[in-house]
Amino acid sequence: MKAHDGMYIGGQWRPAAGPDTIAVVNPADEQVIAHVPAGTAEDVDVAVRAAREAFPAWAATPPAERAARIAALRDVLVARKDEIAETVTAELGAPLALSQTVHAGVPVLVAGSYAELAASYSFEEKIGNSTVLLEPVGVVGAITPWNYPLHQVVAKVAPALAAGCTVVLKPAEDTPLTAQLFAEAVHEAGLPAGVFNLVTGLGPVAGQALAAHEGVDLVSFTGSTAVGRQIGATAGAAVKRVALELGGKSANVILPSADLAKAVSVGIANVMSNSGQTCSAWTRMLVHKDQYDEAVALAAAGVAKYVPGERVGPLVNAKQQERVRGYIEKGVAEGARLVAGGPDAPLETGYYVSPTVFADVTEDMTIAQEEIFGPVVSVLKYEDEEDALRIANGTVYGLAGAVWAGDETEAVAFARRMDTGQVDINGGRFNPLAPFGGYKQSGVGRELGPHGLSEYLQTKSLQF
């Protein structure tokens, strides 16, 4: 795969400050496909300084012109969608069809939505005798994960640019090639030098340096809750704003009036997509006691369709593979019943994990409380609607969820009582303008749409 041996800083590719590199491994065959620079605090400092220098002019650029630049960026992403999909498949292992539709397709929708928002958003309003101005926060340090390597970048960079901020991006070390492609797209779209900067590197080195840098005004991070706490503490010490999109343990609540077969089928598909490496995946399936055995049988039959190496890709690396297999072993040890899959690797080569379904899962089990981040579904039994609500809300997370019912009003009434940031009703469609983010330990702030744009704005009032 094509890889740059430098950092994209100040509108050009520059040599890294140090000689160290990171090997990029294809998780499907375990082969090294490229090397990228392992950025240092010095690289981060140069990038932040470039972003600071570019900020005044970009912040003063009329919103319509910023919108035009974002639209041009979207057009480049469209033109290079096949290359993007192939790159994501090579470094993440996602099946090519998923890379084409989701990994390359969704970021185009999101970029387009911010091109439109930048042109139409009201950056000032009158309140009584005051004019309230919404101004860009400043320099944004964006730290993105590997599971959706382009979507997570666009979901941070596009609203930051629309707001008038400049950006330094530190992508995940497992999927840096997609980020380099994005930097090429930024350059091709003609964004001014320094408005967007890219530093590849390890989280504890480059990521920590970016979060702690005094020239960064806001840190936007997506990843684990544990790392989110560290970044929040670092930013808090400097009284710096943060936006944190963290872990999840989302409940898929199937009420007795629902179409059980459809709810189970869509729920299984939701978890198997991206090999279960989705923070908002509905990994806890909650079913009424009278329908439980039928639901378990449907889940076991449904997951059999997801063949590793075909419909389900590998996990991103060996560490993640062992972590997920460890959770499956713990589920068995704590008394859950395997009805599909298990801890054994399904293929000799590649970081694959068997799509797995557990029955007889109780709410206190580790697999019902902790984020596994793999193709593992736990089916839990509830007594009545109040019991289902208690179980659904009974984790430290609150990122997403789903409710199924024969009557939409019934489903909405239940969803309103769930402690979570986003709920799909009877398989609701993805909306790139809807806010995405969590309650409790699932994070702080929102991404996507106007709510995502507001994260990168600060408020000033003028009294007359």
C-alpha positions in Angstrom: 0.0 0.0 0.0 1.1 3.6 -0.7 2.4 5.4 2.4 4.0 8.7 3.1 7.2 8.8 5.1 6.5 12.3 6.6 3.8 14.4 8.3 1.3 16.6 6.5 2.0 20.0 8.2 1.4 23.5 6.9 0.1 22.4 3.5 3.0 20.0 2.7 4.5 16.7 3.5 7.5 17.2 5.9 10.1 14.8 7.2 9.3 13.4 10.7 11.4 14.7 13.6 12.6 11.2 14.5 13.6 8.0 12.7 11.1 5.6 14.3 8.3 4.1 12.3 5.1 2.1 12.8 4.3 -1.1 10.9 0.9 -1.3 9.4 -0.4 -4.8 9.4 -3.2 -6.3 7.3 -5.2 -8.2 10.0 -6.7 -10.6 7.4 -3.3 -12.2 6.6 -1.0 -10.7 9.3 1.4 -9.3 6.7 3.1 -5.9 7.0 1.8 -3.7 4.2 3.5 -0.3 5.0 5.3 1.8 7.5 4.5 5.3 8.7 6.4 7.7 10.9 6.0 7.4 14.6 5.5 11.0 15.5 7.0 12.7 18.5 6.1 15.7 20.7 8.3 17.7 18.4 6.2 16.8 15.4 3.1 17.7 17.3 4.5 21.0 18.3 5.3 21.9 14.7 1.8 20.9 13.6 0.1 22.9 16.4 2.2 26.0 15.5 1.1 25.7 11.9 -2.5 25.4 12.9 -2.2 28.4 15.2 -0.7 30.5 12.4 -3.4 29.5 10.0 -6.3 30.1 12.5 -6.9 33.9 12.3 -7.3 33.9 8.5 -9.5 30.7 8.4 -11.7 32.0 11.3 -12.2 35.2 9.3 -13.1 33.4 6.1 -16.8 33.8 5.3 -18.8 30.8 6.1 -19.9 30.4 2.5 -16.3 30.1 1.4 -15.6 27.6 4.2 -18.6 25.6 3.0 -17.3 25.6 -0.6 -13.9 24.2 0.6 -15.7 21.4 2.5 -17.8 20.7 -0.5 -14.7 20.4 -2.6 -13.2 18.0 0.0 -16.4 15.9 -0.3 -16.1 15.8 -4.0 -12.5 14.5 -3.8 -13.6 11.8 -1.3 -16.3 10.8 -3.8 -13.7 10.6 -6.7 -11.3 8.5 -4.6 -13.9 6.3 -2.9 -12.6 3.0 -4.5 -9.1 3.8 -3.3 -10.4 4.6 0.2 -12.4 1.4 0.4 -9.4 -0.7 -0.7 -7.2 1.0 1.9 -9.6 0.5 4.7 -10.0 -3.2 3.8 -6.2 -3.6 3.7 -5.5 -2.0 7.1 -8.7 -2.7 9.0 -9.7 -6.0 7.4 -13.3 -5.0 6.7 -14.9 -6.9 3.8 -14.7 -4.8 0.7 -18.4 -4.4 0.3 -18.6 -2.9 3.8 -15.7 -0.6 3.1 -17.4 0.6 -0.1 -20.8 1.3 1.5 -20.0 2.3 5.0 -16.3 3.2 5.4 -16.1 5.2 2.1 -19.7 6.1 1.7 -20.8 7.5 5.1 -18.0 10.1 5.4 -19.2 11.6 2.1 -22.7 12.1 3.6 -21.2 13.7 6.7 -18.9 16.0 4.8 -21.8 17.0 2.5 -23.9 17.7 5.5 -21.3 20.1 7.0 -20.8 21.8 3.6 -24.6 22.7 3.8 -24.5 23.6 7.4 -21.6 25.9 7.1 -23.5 27.8 4.4 -26.8 28.0 6.3 -25.8 28.1 10.0 -26.6 31.3 11.9 -23.4 32.3 13.6 -25.1 35.2 15.5 -28.5 35.9 16.9 -30.3 38.8 18.7 -31.5 38.2 22.3 -33.1 41.3 23.7 -30.6 44.1 23.7 -27.7 41.7 23.0 -26.1 40.3 19.9 -24.8 36.8 20.6 -21.8 35.7 18.4 -20.8 32.0 17.9 -17.1 32.0 17.2 -14.6 29.2 16.5 -12.9 27.7 19.6 -9.5 27.8 18.0 -7.1 25.0 17.3 -8.6 21.5 17.6 -6.6 18.4 18.5 -8.5 15.5 17.0 -7.6 12.0 18.1 -9.4 9.3 16.2 -9.8 5.5 16.5 -9.2 2.6 14.1 -12.7 1.1 13.9 -14.1 3.7 11.4 -10.9 5.3 10.2 -12.3 7.8 7.8 -15.8 8.4 9.3 -14.4 9.4 12.7 -11.9 11.7 11.0 -14.6 13.4 8.9 -17.0 13.6 11.9 -14.4 15.7 13.7 -12.6 17.6 11.0 -15.6 18.7 8.9 -17.5 20.4 11.7 -14.3 22.0 13.0 -13.6 23.4 9.6 -17.2 24.6 9.2 -16.9 26.4 12.6 -13.7 28.2 11.5 -11.3 26.1 13.6 -8.0 24.7 12.4 -7.1 21.1 13.1 -4.2 18.8 14.1 -5.2 15.1 13.6 -3.6 12.2 15.3 -5.2 9.0 13.8 -5.0 5.5 15.3 -1.7 3.8 14.7 -3.5 0.7 13.3 -5.1 2.6 10.4 -2.9 5.6 9.5 -3.0 5.0 5.7 -6.7 6.1 5.5 -5.7 9.3 7.4 -2.9 9.9 4.9 -5.4 9.6 2.1 -7.6 12.1 3.8 -4.7 14.5 4.0 -4.1 14.1 0.3 -7.8 14.9 -0.3 -7.5 18.0 1.8 -4.6 19.1 -0.2 -6.4 18.4 -3.5 -9.5 20.3 -2.3 -7.3 23.4 -1.9 -7.7 24.1 1.8 -5.3 26.8 2.9 -2.0 25.7 4.4 -2.1 24.9 8.1 -5.8 24.6 8.3 -5.5 20.8 8.5 -2.4 19.0 9.8 -1.7 15.3 10.2 0.7 13.7 12.7 0.9 9.9 12.8 2.1 8.2 15.9 1.4 6.2 19.1 -1.3 7.4 21.5 0.9 7.6 24.6 3.5 9.7 22.7 1.9 11.8 19.9 -1.7 11.6 21.3 -0.7 12.6 24.8 1.5 15.4 23.4 -1.4 16.8 21.4 -3.9 16.6 24.3 -1.4 18.4 26.6 -0.2 21.0 24.1 -0.8 24.6 25.4 -1.6 25.7 21.8 -4.6 23.3 21.5 -7.9 24.9 22.6 -10.1 21.8 22.3 -9.4 18.1 22.3 -11.9 15.8 20.4 -11.3 12.2 21.2 -13.1 9.0 20.2 -12.0 5.7 21.9 -12.1 3.8 25.1 -13.5 5.2 28.3 -10.2 4.5 30.1 -8.2 6.6 27.7 -11.0 9.2 27.6 -10.6 9.7 31.4 -6.9 10.3 30.9 -7.4 12.9 28.2 -10.2 14.5 30.2 -7.8 14.8 33.2 -5.0 16.2 31.0 -7.4 18.8 29.4 -9.0 19.6 32.7 -5.6 20.6 34.2 -5.3 23.2 31.5 -9.0 24.2 31.7 -9.2 23.1 28.1 -12.5 22.0 26.4 -13.0 18.3 25.5 -15.4 16.3 23.4 -15.3 12.6 24.3 -17.1 9.8 22.4 -16.3 6.7 24.4 -17.5 3.2 25.0 -20.9 1.5 25.0 -22.9 -1.5 26.0 -26.1 -0.9 24.2 -29.3 -2.7 24.8 -31.5 -4.1 22.0 -34.9 -4.2 23.8 -37.5 -6.5 22.1 -40.9 -5.9 23.6 -43.5 -8.7 23.4 -45.5 -7.0 20.6 -42.6 -6.7 18.3 -41.9 -8.8 15.1 -39.5 -11.1 17.0 -37.8 -12.6 13.9 -37.1 -9.2 12.4 -35.9 -7.7 15.6 -33.5 -10.6 16.3 -32.2 -10.7 12.7 -31.5 -6.9 12.6 -30.0 -7.1 16.0 -27.5 -9.8 15.0 -26.6 -7.9 11.8 -26.0 -4.7 13.9 -23.4 -6.5 16.1 -21.7 -8.5 13.3 -21.2 -5.4 11.1 -17.6 -4.3 11.3 -16.8 -7.5 13.2 -18.5 -6.1 16.3 -15.9 -3.3 16.4 -18.6 -0.6 16.9 -19.0 1.4 20.1 -22.8 1.7 19.5 -23.4 -2.0 18.7 -26.5 -3.5 20.4 -24.5 -6.2 22.2 -27.2 -6.9 24.8 -30.4 -8.4 23.4 -33.2 -8.2 25.9 -36.2 -10.6 25.3 -39.3 -11.3 27.3 -39.2 -14.6 29.2 -42.1 -16.1 27.2 -40.2 -15.5 23.9 -36.7 -16.2 25.2 -36.1 -19.7 23.8 -37.5 -18.8 20.4 -35.3 -15.7 20.3 -32.2 -17.6 21.3 -32.8 -20.2 18.5 -33.3 -17.3 16.0 -30.1 -15.7 17.1 -28.1 -18.9 16.8 -29.5 -19.5 13.3 -28.9 -15.9 12.3 -25.3 -15.7 13.4 -24.5 -18.8 11.4 -24.8 -16.8 8.2 -21.9 -14.6 9.2 -18.9 -16.6 8.0 -15.4 -15.4 9.0 -13.4 -14.3 6.1 -16.5 -13.7 4.0 -19.3 -11.7 5.7 -17.2 -11.0 8.8 -13.7 -9.7 8.8 -10.9 -10.1 11.3 -10.4 -7.9 14.4 -7.9 -5.2 14.0 -4.9 -6.8 15.6 -3.7 -9.7 17.7 -4.1 -7.9 21.0 -7.8 -7.2 20.2 -8.3 -10.8 19.1 -7.0 -12.2 22.3 -9.0 -9.7 24.3 -12.3 -10.7 22.7 -11.5 -14.4 23.0 -10.7 -13.8 26.7 -14.2 -12.3 27.2 -15.8 -15.3 25.5 -13.9 -17.6 27.9 -15.0 -15.5 30.8 -18.6 -15.7 29.7 -18.4 -19.5 29.7 -16.6 -19.5 33.1 -19.3 -17.4 34.7 -22.1 -19.7 33.6 -23.4 -18.3 30.3 -24.4 -20.8 27.7 -22.7 -20.8 24.3 -25.3 -21.4 21.5 -23.0 -20.3 18.7 -19.3 -19.6 18.2 -16.8 -19.8 21.0 -13.2 -18.8 21.9 -11.4 -20.9 19.3 -10.0 -19.0 16.3 -12.1 -20.0 13.2 -9.2 -19.6 10.7 -5.5 -20.4 11.0 -4.4 -17.0 9.6 -5.8 -13.6 10.4 -7.1 -12.1 13.6 -10.5 -13.7 13.3 -13.0 -14.5 16.1 -16.0 -16.7 15.7 -19.3 -14.8 15.7 -20.7 -15.8 19.1 -24.1 -15.8 20.8 -24.5 -16.4 24.6 -27.8 -17.4 26.3 -28.6 -17.6 30.0 -26.7 -14.3 30.5 -27.5 -12.5 33.7 -27.0 -8.8 34.2 -24.2 -9.1 36.7 -21.9 -11.2 34.3 -18.8 -9.5 32.9 -20.0 -10.0 29.3 -23.2 -8.1 30.2 -21.4 -5.2 31.7 -18.1 -4.6 29.9 -17.6 -3.5 26.3 -16.2 -6.5 24.4 -15.7 -4.9 21.0 -16.1 -8.0 19.0 -18.8 -10.1 17.3 -20.4 -11.3 20.5 -24.1 -11.0 21.4 -25.5 -11.7 24.9 -29.2 -12.6 25.1 -30.8 -11.6 28.4 -34.3 -12.5 29.8 -36.6 -10.0 31.4 -39.9 -10.4 33.4 -41.8 -7.4 32.4 -41.3 -3.9 30.9 -40.0 -2.4 34.1 -37.5 -5.2 34.4 -36.4 -4.6 30.9 -35.9 -0.9 31.5 -33.9 -1.7 34.7 -31.6 -4.1 32.8 -31.2 -1.8 29.8 -30.1 1.1 32.1 -28.1 -1.1 34.4 -24.6 -0.4 33.0 -22.1 2.5 33.4 -22.6 3.2 29.6 -25.3 5.1 27.7 -24.3 5.5 24.1 -27.0 3.9 21.9 -29.7 1.3 21.9 -32.8 0.0 20.1 -36.4 -0.7 20.9 -38.8 -2.9 19.0 -42.6 -3.0 19.4 -45.7 -3.7 17.3 -46.8 -0.2 18.0 -44.4 2.7 17.4 -46.0 4.8 20.3 -45.2 1.9 22.7 -41.6 1.8 21.5 -41.1 5.6 21.8 -42.5 5.6 25.3 -40.0 3.0 26.3 -37.1 4.7 24.5 -37.8 8.0 26.3 -37.0 6.3 29.6 -33.7 4.8 28.4 -30.5 6.4 29.7 -28.7 6.6 26.4 -27.8 9.2 23.8 -29.4 7.6 20.7 -32.2 5.0 20.3 -33.3 3.3 17.0 -37.0 2.6 16.9 -38.0 -0.5 15.0 -34.8 -0.4 13.0 -34.7 3.4 12.4 -32.4 4.5 9.6 -29.0 6.3 10.1 -29.4 10.1 10.0 -26.1 12.0 9.5 -27.7 15.2 11.0 -28.8 13.5 14.2 -26.6 14.1 17.3 -24.5 11.1 18.3 -22.9 10.8 21.8 -23.5 9.3 25.1 -24.8 9.5 28.7 -22.8 8.5 31.7 -19.4 7.1 31.0 -20.1 7.0 27.2 -18.8 10.5 26.8 -19.1 14.2 26.8 -20.5 16.2 23.9 -22.1 15.3 20.6 -21.0 14.6 17.0 -22.8 15.0 13.7 -25.3 17.6 12.5 -25.8 21.1 14.1 -25.1 19.7 17.6 -21.7 18.4 16.4 -20.9 21.8 14.9 -21.8 23.6 18.2 -19.0 21.6 19.9 -16.4 23.7 18.0 -18.0 27.1 18.8 -17.8 29.4 21.7 -20.2 32.2 22.7 -19.7 35.9 23.0 -22.4 38.4 23.7 -22.5 42.1 22.8 -24.8 44.4 24.8 -26.3 47.5 23.3 
